[in-house]
């Protein structure tokens, strides 16, 4: 079981966390301009429309950037390196997340590598994380 600090949902983020409990990734989408966006907010950052909805997305994407954190904050195991990554979903949204089940070494983390969402328990919630597609 993964360790870490559980999320603290707000009214704006509750649908995201409720879906994650069910192993589903929801991202907001603007009905006016049809673009997805993240982080959750009540208006579209592209066109300012308030006509937005939650949309279940594929969870497929690619690794854009990362940093290997060798000194994670407790309660994460201090001996385990953490891969903090920027992932771009196929829907065009970028998420700050973690890459799991991969060696924390640059040779094992090629940029533009395909990734797929997975969900790890965090208290009463689940956290969307990503795995390299070849590592599945």
PyMOL commands that place a pseudoatom at each C-alpha (Angstrom):
pseudoatom trace, name=CA, resn=UNK, resi=1, chain=A, elem=C, hetatm=0, pos=[0.000, 0.000, 0.000]
pseudoatom trace, name=CA, resn=UNK, resi=2, chain=A, elem=C, hetatm=0, pos=[1.313, 3.420, -0.938]
pseudoatom trace, name=CA, resn=UNK, resi=3, chain=A, elem=C, hetatm=0, pos=[2.063, 5.913, 1.750]
pseudoatom trace, name=CA, resn=UNK, resi=4, chain=A, elem=C, hetatm=0, pos=[1.710, 9.624, 1.569]
pseudoatom trace, name=CA, resn=UNK, resi=5, chain=A, elem=C, hetatm=0, pos=[-0.431, 12.526, 2.564]
pseudoatom trace, name=CA, resn=UNK, resi=6, chain=A, elem=C, hetatm=0, pos=[-4.106, 12.157, 1.569]
pseudoatom trace, name=CA, resn=UNK, resi=7, chain=A, elem=C, hetatm=0, pos=[-5.712, 14.941, -0.468]
pseudoatom trace, name=CA, resn=UNK, resi=8, chain=A, elem=C, hetatm=0, pos=[-8.027, 17.544, 1.024]
pseudoatom trace, name=CA, resn=UNK, resi=9, chain=A, elem=C, hetatm=0, pos=[-10.884, 18.001, -1.469]
pseudoatom trace, name=CA, resn=UNK, resi=10, chain=A, elem=C, hetatm=0, pos=[-12.587, 21.359, -1.892]
pseudoatom trace, name=CA, resn=UNK, resi=11, chain=A, elem=C, hetatm=0, pos=[-16.048, 21.873, -3.417]
pseudoatom trace, name=CA, resn=UNK, resi=12, chain=A, elem=C, hetatm=0, pos=[-14.350, 22.579, -6.772]
pseudoatom trace, name=CA, resn=UNK, resi=13, chain=A, elem=C, hetatm=0, pos=[-12.188, 19.430, -6.673]
pseudoatom trace, name=CA, resn=UNK, resi=14, chain=A, elem=C, hetatm=0, pos=[-14.635, 16.951, -5.074]
pseudoatom trace, name=CA, resn=UNK, resi=15, chain=A, elem=C, hetatm=0, pos=[-15.797, 15.429, -8.416]
pseudoatom trace, name=CA, resn=UNK, resi=16, chain=A, elem=C, hetatm=0, pos=[-12.151, 14.768, -9.363]
pseudoatom trace, name=CA, resn=UNK, resi=17, chain=A, elem=C, hetatm=0, pos=[-11.434, 12.959, -6.077]
pseudoatom trace, name=CA, resn=UNK, resi=18, chain=A, elem=C, hetatm=0, pos=[-14.758, 11.068, -6.061]
pseudoatom trace, name=CA, resn=UNK, resi=19, chain=A, elem=C, hetatm=0, pos=[-14.011, 9.700, -9.549]
pseudoatom trace, name=CA, resn=UNK, resi=20, chain=A, elem=C, hetatm=0, pos=[-10.453, 8.787, -8.562]
pseudoatom trace, name=CA, resn=UNK, resi=21, chain=A, elem=C, hetatm=0, pos=[-11.878, 6.618, -5.751]
pseudoatom trace, name=CA, resn=UNK, resi=22, chain=A, elem=C, hetatm=0, pos=[-13.526, 4.636, -8.575]
pseudoatom trace, name=CA, resn=UNK, resi=23, chain=A, elem=C, hetatm=0, pos=[-10.298, 4.467, -10.659]
pseudoatom trace, name=CA, resn=UNK, resi=24, chain=A, elem=C, hetatm=0, pos=[-11.618, 7.037, -13.141]
pseudoatom trace, name=CA, resn=UNK, resi=25, chain=A, elem=C, hetatm=0, pos=[-9.838, 10.192, -14.259]
pseudoatom trace, name=CA, resn=UNK, resi=26, chain=A, elem=C, hetatm=0, pos=[-12.104, 13.215, -14.682]
pseudoatom trace, name=CA, resn=UNK, resi=27, chain=A, elem=C, hetatm=0, pos=[-10.880, 16.503, -16.133]
pseudoatom trace, name=CA, resn=UNK, resi=28, chain=A, elem=C, hetatm=0, pos=[-12.953, 19.609, -16.707]
pseudoatom trace, name=CA, resn=UNK, resi=29, chain=A, elem=C, hetatm=0, pos=[-13.962, 20.533, -20.241]
pseudoatom trace, name=CA, resn=UNK, resi=30, chain=A, elem=C, hetatm=0, pos=[-15.451, 23.750, -21.516]
pseudoatom trace, name=CA, resn=UNK, resi=31, chain=A, elem=C, hetatm=0, pos=[-18.690, 23.287, -23.452]
pseudoatom trace, name=CA, resn=UNK, resi=32, chain=A, elem=C, hetatm=0, pos=[-18.220, 26.641, -25.212]
pseudoatom trace, name=CA, resn=UNK, resi=33, chain=A, elem=C, hetatm=0, pos=[-14.747, 26.044, -26.718]
pseudoatom trace, name=CA, resn=UNK, resi=34, chain=A, elem=C, hetatm=0, pos=[-14.525, 22.231, -26.211]
pseudoatom trace, name=CA, resn=UNK, resi=35, chain=A, elem=C, hetatm=0, pos=[-11.090, 22.408, -24.560]
pseudoatom trace, name=CA, resn=UNK, resi=36, chain=A, elem=C, hetatm=0, pos=[-10.039, 20.418, -21.512]
pseudoatom trace, name=CA, resn=UNK, resi=37, chain=A, elem=C, hetatm=0, pos=[-8.208, 22.118, -18.675]
pseudoatom trace, name=CA, resn=UNK, resi=38, chain=A, elem=C, hetatm=0, pos=[-6.641, 21.377, -15.324]
pseudoatom trace, name=CA, resn=UNK, resi=39, chain=A, elem=C, hetatm=0, pos=[-6.588, 22.453, -12.373]
pseudoatom trace, name=CA, resn=UNK, resi=40, chain=A, elem=C, hetatm=0, pos=[-10.316, 22.472, -11.513]
pseudoatom trace, name=CA, resn=UNK, resi=41, chain=A, elem=C, hetatm=0, pos=[-12.069, 25.856, -11.490]
pseudoatom trace, name=CA, resn=UNK, resi=42, chain=A, elem=C, hetatm=0, pos=[-15.572, 27.134, -12.244]
pseudoatom trace, name=CA, resn=UNK, resi=43, chain=A, elem=C, hetatm=0, pos=[-14.634, 28.830, -15.545]
pseudoatom trace, name=CA, resn=UNK, resi=44, chain=A, elem=C, hetatm=0, pos=[-12.630, 28.034, -18.651]
pseudoatom trace, name=CA, resn=UNK, resi=45, chain=A, elem=C, hetatm=0, pos=[-9.105, 29.508, -18.621]
pseudoatom trace, name=CA, resn=UNK, resi=46, chain=A, elem=C, hetatm=0, pos=[-9.141, 29.600, -22.446]
pseudoatom trace, name=CA, resn=UNK, resi=47, chain=A, elem=C, hetatm=0, pos=[-12.376, 31.505, -23.163]
pseudoatom trace, name=CA, resn=UNK, resi=48, chain=A, elem=C, hetatm=0, pos=[-13.671, 32.458, -19.658]
pseudoatom trace, name=CA, resn=UNK, resi=49, chain=A, elem=C, hetatm=0, pos=[-16.962, 30.606, -20.140]
pseudoatom trace, name=CA, resn=UNK, resi=50, chain=A, elem=C, hetatm=0, pos=[-18.685, 29.267, -17.040]
pseudoatom trace, name=CA, resn=UNK, resi=51, chain=A, elem=C, hetatm=0, pos=[-20.327, 26.531, -19.149]
pseudoatom trace, name=CA, resn=UNK, resi=52, chain=A, elem=C, hetatm=0, pos=[-18.020, 23.722, -17.995]
pseudoatom trace, name=CA, resn=UNK, resi=53, chain=A, elem=C, hetatm=0, pos=[-18.446, 20.040, -17.243]
pseudoatom trace, name=CA, resn=UNK, resi=54, chain=A, elem=C, hetatm=0, pos=[-16.475, 17.090, -15.891]
pseudoatom trace, name=CA, resn=UNK, resi=55, chain=A, elem=C, hetatm=0, pos=[-15.361, 14.678, -18.596]
pseudoatom trace, name=CA, resn=UNK, resi=56, chain=A, elem=C, hetatm=0, pos=[-13.886, 11.203, -18.160]
pseudoatom trace, name=CA, resn=UNK, resi=57, chain=A, elem=C, hetatm=0, pos=[-10.608, 11.112, -20.079]
pseudoatom trace, name=CA, resn=UNK, resi=58, chain=A, elem=C, hetatm=0, pos=[-8.481, 8.256, -21.388]
pseudoatom trace, name=CA, resn=UNK, resi=59, chain=A, elem=C, hetatm=0, pos=[-5.691, 8.442, -18.813]
pseudoatom trace, name=CA, resn=UNK, resi=60, chain=A, elem=C, hetatm=0, pos=[-3.209, 7.973, -21.660]
pseudoatom trace, name=CA, resn=UNK, resi=61, chain=A, elem=C, hetatm=0, pos=[-0.466, 10.475, -22.284]
pseudoatom trace, name=CA, resn=UNK, resi=62, chain=A, elem=C, hetatm=0, pos=[3.257, 11.112, -22.456]
pseudoatom trace, name=CA, resn=UNK, resi=63, chain=A, elem=C, hetatm=0, pos=[6.046, 12.085, -20.121]
pseudoatom trace, name=CA, resn=UNK, resi=64, chain=A, elem=C, hetatm=0, pos=[6.969, 15.729, -20.689]
pseudoatom trace, name=CA, resn=UNK, resi=65, chain=A, elem=C, hetatm=0, pos=[9.437, 16.386, -17.868]
pseudoatom trace, name=CA, resn=UNK, resi=66, chain=A, elem=C, hetatm=0, pos=[10.434, 15.081, -14.438]
pseudoatom trace, name=CA, resn=UNK, resi=67, chain=A, elem=C, hetatm=0, pos=[12.675, 15.490, -11.437]
pseudoatom trace, name=CA, resn=UNK, resi=68, chain=A, elem=C, hetatm=0, pos=[13.927, 12.703, -9.210]
pseudoatom trace, name=CA, resn=UNK, resi=69, chain=A, elem=C, hetatm=0, pos=[13.445, 13.629, -5.562]
pseudoatom trace, name=CA, resn=UNK, resi=70, chain=A, elem=C, hetatm=0, pos=[15.868, 11.740, -3.338]
pseudoatom trace, name=CA, resn=UNK, resi=71, chain=A, elem=C, hetatm=0, pos=[14.636, 13.438, -0.149]
pseudoatom trace, name=CA, resn=UNK, resi=72, chain=A, elem=C, hetatm=0, pos=[10.848, 13.048, -0.018]
pseudoatom trace, name=CA, resn=UNK, resi=73, chain=A, elem=C, hetatm=0, pos=[8.908, 14.631, 2.811]
pseudoatom trace, name=CA, resn=UNK, resi=74, chain=A, elem=C, hetatm=0, pos=[7.717, 12.218, 5.530]
pseudoatom trace, name=CA, resn=UNK, resi=75, chain=A, elem=C, hetatm=0, pos=[5.618, 10.079, 5.777]
pseudoatom trace, name=CA, resn=UNK, resi=76, chain=A, elem=C, hetatm=0, pos=[7.069, 8.866, 2.460]
pseudoatom trace, name=CA, resn=UNK, resi=77, chain=A, elem=C, hetatm=0, pos=[9.924, 6.415, 2.964]
pseudoatom trace, name=CA, resn=UNK, resi=78, chain=A, elem=C, hetatm=0, pos=[13.106, 8.498, 3.151]
pseudoatom trace, name=CA, resn=UNK, resi=79, chain=A, elem=C, hetatm=0, pos=[15.051, 5.717, 1.409]
pseudoatom trace, name=CA, resn=UNK, resi=80, chain=A, elem=C, hetatm=0, pos=[12.832, 5.726, -1.667]
pseudoatom trace, name=CA, resn=UNK, resi=81, chain=A, elem=C, hetatm=0, pos=[13.371, 8.189, -4.495]
pseudoatom trace, name=CA, resn=UNK, resi=82, chain=A, elem=C, hetatm=0, pos=[10.239, 9.820, -5.843]
pseudoatom trace, name=CA, resn=UNK, resi=83, chain=A, elem=C, hetatm=0, pos=[9.724, 10.685, -9.535]
pseudoatom trace, name=CA, resn=UNK, resi=84, chain=A, elem=C, hetatm=0, pos=[7.776, 13.926, -9.780]
pseudoatom trace, name=CA, resn=UNK, resi=85, chain=A, elem=C, hetatm=0, pos=[6.600, 14.362, -13.348]
pseudoatom trace, name=CA, resn=UNK, resi=86, chain=A, elem=C, hetatm=0, pos=[4.770, 16.580, -15.766]
pseudoatom trace, name=CA, resn=UNK, resi=87, chain=A, elem=C, hetatm=0, pos=[2.500, 14.407, -17.901]
pseudoatom trace, name=CA, resn=UNK, resi=88, chain=A, elem=C, hetatm=0, pos=[0.540, 15.589, -20.922]
pseudoatom trace, name=CA, resn=UNK, resi=89, chain=A, elem=C, hetatm=0, pos=[-2.700, 13.683, -21.444]
pseudoatom trace, name=CA, resn=UNK, resi=90, chain=A, elem=C, hetatm=0, pos=[-3.845, 12.804, -24.961]
pseudoatom trace, name=CA, resn=UNK, resi=91, chain=A, elem=C, hetatm=0, pos=[-6.602, 15.388, -24.383]
pseudoatom trace, name=CA, resn=UNK, resi=92, chain=A, elem=C, hetatm=0, pos=[-3.924, 18.120, -24.192]
pseudoatom trace, name=CA, resn=UNK, resi=93, chain=A, elem=C, hetatm=0, pos=[-3.991, 18.767, -20.438]
pseudoatom trace, name=CA, resn=UNK, resi=94, chain=A, elem=C, hetatm=0, pos=[-0.790, 18.738, -18.399]
pseudoatom trace, name=CA, resn=UNK, resi=95, chain=A, elem=C, hetatm=0, pos=[-0.760, 17.306, -14.869]
pseudoatom trace, name=CA, resn=UNK, resi=96, chain=A, elem=C, hetatm=0, pos=[1.872, 17.419, -12.166]
pseudoatom trace, name=CA, resn=UNK, resi=97, chain=A, elem=C, hetatm=0, pos=[1.976, 13.857, -10.845]
pseudoatom trace, name=CA, resn=UNK, resi=98, chain=A, elem=C, hetatm=0, pos=[4.242, 10.955, -9.942]
pseudoatom trace, name=CA, resn=UNK, resi=99, chain=A, elem=C, hetatm=0, pos=[5.690, 8.204, -12.099]
pseudoatom trace, name=CA, resn=UNK, resi=100, chain=A, elem=C, hetatm=0, pos=[5.534, 4.912, -10.209]
pseudoatom trace, name=CA, resn=UNK, resi=101, chain=A, elem=C, hetatm=0, pos=[7.029, 1.461, -10.792]
pseudoatom trace, name=CA, resn=UNK, resi=102, chain=A, elem=C, hetatm=0, pos=[9.949, 2.870, -12.764]
pseudoatom trace, name=CA, resn=UNK, resi=103, chain=A, elem=C, hetatm=0, pos=[13.613, 3.055, -11.851]
pseudoatom trace, name=CA, resn=UNK, resi=104, chain=A, elem=C, hetatm=0, pos=[14.460, 6.565, -10.620]
pseudoatom trace, name=CA, resn=UNK, resi=105, chain=A, elem=C, hetatm=0, pos=[17.198, 6.920, -13.229]
pseudoatom trace, name=CA, resn=UNK, resi=106, chain=A, elem=C, hetatm=0, pos=[17.287, 9.188, -16.291]
pseudoatom trace, name=CA, resn=UNK, resi=107, chain=A, elem=C, hetatm=0, pos=[17.991, 6.248, -18.618]
pseudoatom trace, name=CA, resn=UNK, resi=108, chain=A, elem=C, hetatm=0, pos=[14.710, 4.635, -17.499]
pseudoatom trace, name=CA, resn=UNK, resi=109, chain=A, elem=C, hetatm=0, pos=[12.651, 7.801, -18.042]
pseudoatom trace, name=CA, resn=UNK, resi=110, chain=A, elem=C, hetatm=0, pos=[12.834, 8.865, -21.692]
pseudoatom trace, name=CA, resn=UNK, resi=111, chain=A, elem=C, hetatm=0, pos=[11.004, 12.084, -22.436]
pseudoatom trace, name=CA, resn=UNK, resi=112, chain=A, elem=C, hetatm=0, pos=[7.922, 11.626, -24.619]
pseudoatom trace, name=CA, resn=UNK, resi=113, chain=A, elem=C, hetatm=0, pos=[7.521, 8.054, -23.316]
pseudoatom trace, name=CA, resn=UNK, resi=114, chain=A, elem=C, hetatm=0, pos=[3.898, 6.864, -23.291]
pseudoatom trace, name=CA, resn=UNK, resi=115, chain=A, elem=C, hetatm=0, pos=[2.265, 6.720, -19.856]
pseudoatom trace, name=CA, resn=UNK, resi=116, chain=A, elem=C, hetatm=0, pos=[-1.032, 5.442, -18.444]
pseudoatom trace, name=CA, resn=UNK, resi=117, chain=A, elem=C, hetatm=0, pos=[-2.871, 6.469, -15.309]
pseudoatom trace, name=CA, resn=UNK, resi=118, chain=A, elem=C, hetatm=0, pos=[-3.026, 4.237, -12.231]
pseudoatom trace, name=CA, resn=UNK, resi=119, chain=A, elem=C, hetatm=0, pos=[-4.534, 4.950, -8.837]
pseudoatom trace, name=CA, resn=UNK, resi=120, chain=A, elem=C, hetatm=0, pos=[-2.836, 4.599, -5.457]
pseudoatom trace, name=CA, resn=UNK, resi=121, chain=A, elem=C, hetatm=0, pos=[-4.601, 4.663, -2.085]
pseudoatom trace, name=CA, resn=UNK, resi=122, chain=A, elem=C, hetatm=0, pos=[-4.086, 7.735, 0.089]
pseudoatom trace, name=CA, resn=UNK, resi=123, chain=A, elem=C, hetatm=0, pos=[-6.172, 7.435, 3.237]
pseudoatom trace, name=CA, resn=UNK, resi=124, chain=A, elem=C, hetatm=0, pos=[-9.835, 7.367, 2.189]
pseudoatom trace, name=CA, resn=UNK, resi=125, chain=A, elem=C, hetatm=0, pos=[-8.940, 8.557, -1.308]
pseudoatom trace, name=CA, resn=UNK, resi=126, chain=A, elem=C, hetatm=0, pos=[-6.976, 7.442, -4.342]
pseudoatom trace, name=CA, resn=UNK, resi=127, chain=A, elem=C, hetatm=0, pos=[-4.325, 9.514, -6.059]
pseudoatom trace, name=CA, resn=UNK, resi=128, chain=A, elem=C, hetatm=0, pos=[-3.903, 9.427, -9.847]
pseudoatom trace, name=CA, resn=UNK, resi=129, chain=A, elem=C, hetatm=0, pos=[-0.300, 8.513, -10.663]
pseudoatom trace, name=CA, resn=UNK, resi=130, chain=A, elem=C, hetatm=0, pos=[1.225, 7.303, -13.913]
pseudoatom trace, name=CA, resn=UNK, resi=131, chain=A, elem=C, hetatm=0, pos=[3.221, 4.325, -15.117]
pseudoatom trace, name=CA, resn=UNK, resi=132, chain=A, elem=C, hetatm=0, pos=[5.336, 4.050, -18.212]
pseudoatom trace, name=CA, resn=UNK, resi=133, chain=A, elem=C, hetatm=0, pos=[3.352, 1.959, -20.696]
pseudoatom trace, name=CA, resn=UNK, resi=134, chain=A, elem=C, hetatm=0, pos=[6.268, -0.457, -21.203]
pseudoatom trace, name=CA, resn=UNK, resi=135, chain=A, elem=C, hetatm=0, pos=[6.436, -1.010, -17.410]
pseudoatom trace, name=CA, resn=UNK, resi=136, chain=A, elem=C, hetatm=0, pos=[2.894, -2.396, -17.171]
for i in range(1, 136): cmd.bond("trace and resi %d" % i, "trace and resi %d" % (i + 1))
show_as sticks, trace
zoom trace
